[in-house]
């Protein structure tokens, strides 16, 4: 009977962890969607009288990028998959490349923006195109992460989910202490 209760607890813990990951992915998609709408709206209004501050758009994307790196999928699941299976290697490598591409695009936008502010030499259109490319890279990354969550559900052993759930609880507690919330509402 004790063994049965233990197995049920492990299965419930695995279920909790998987649901927590899926909820986190849903929130990331929603936050990204809001961020992307804000960016695209800002780009459209750059071309009209009054315009929008490009630095505000860049900061919004940078904030989303930082949020991505604090999520459970990055902090807990990816390291667990690297330890537990080789089956996820290609997908993990692709996610790493997409993350690097997003970061490189953000740096490129920041450099172009600083150059434009100093000399006016970089065309605003070029900055806008790079912002759109960055959004596209984030979108691809989120799609691939959804595949990663499905893969994790399939390949991570049931007994390993208990340790993962413990890490999730730790990360939730740590996240509550963060001072900078992600802006996922329309401004």
Secondary structure, 3 states (H helix, E strand, C coil): CHHHHHHHHHHHHHHHHHHHHHHHHHHHHHHHHHHHHHHHHHHHHHCCCCCCCHHHHHHHHHHHHHHHHHCHHHHHHHHHHHHHCCCCHHHHHHHHHHHHHHHHHHHHHHHHHHHHHHHCCCCHHHHHHHHHHHHHHHHHHHHHHHHHHHHHHHHCCCCHHHHHHHHHHHHHHHHHCCCCCCCCCCC
